[in-house]
């Protein structure tokens, strides 16, 4: 019987067996989510220079080279495994295009066993600033983005990441916990705390009162 993305069968088992067709099906199924992650994580200095689609294409090629290691990687899901490869690919893209600038500690945020491709504070600020639409707000975007990024950077790096994972990558609490290497209950408590802290920060900035209320 021919398998399709609508009838994946035991996709994870097929990936464990190194089945490249299973990889293609899985990548296609999760492509929209993966694209959103690249768009969110891509350094603002590379906007217009690097196409997220090109990053995804490189990530897929990297995944085909690593599919034989899927079993030993033991991911919680094929999505989290693909996300890991996308993040690694994105880190390489940043290093290639930004070079020595990546040595700035603000551009990479270390986590237990992980490295994120850019300071999450910059990504969060950029996404939040995008919600400001009035003429006066648009005119202030650049200044507000820098100020907001600096304020968010004062948050614990793990709190920043769980906000990014839950609110902007739209991951579940279980997925966020797996990525951060913490217990599910701990991830939930972290998220509630981080959300409250973000609301406090947003309340200090003009135009963000509503965002702070609905965040």
TANOR-V630038 format. One record per pair of residues at least 24 apart in sequence whose ideal C-beta (glycine too) atoms are under 6 Angstrom apart, sorted by the first residue. I is the first residue (numbers start at 1). J is the second residue. Records with the same first field share a line. If there is no record, write none. Layout:
I->J, J
//
This chain:
5->29
12->78
15->70, 78
16->70, 71
18->67, 68
20->64
23->63, 67
26->78
27->60
30->79, 82
34->86
37->169
40->123, 168
41->90, 117
43->94, 118
44->126
46->97
55->90, 93
58->89
59->85, 86, 89
62->89
76->178
80->178
90->117
91->117
109->157
112->181
120->160, 161, 164
121->149, 152, 153, 160
122->149
124->152
125->149, 152
127->168
131->211
132->207
137->207
151->201
155->197
159->194
162->190, 191, 194
163->194
166->191
//
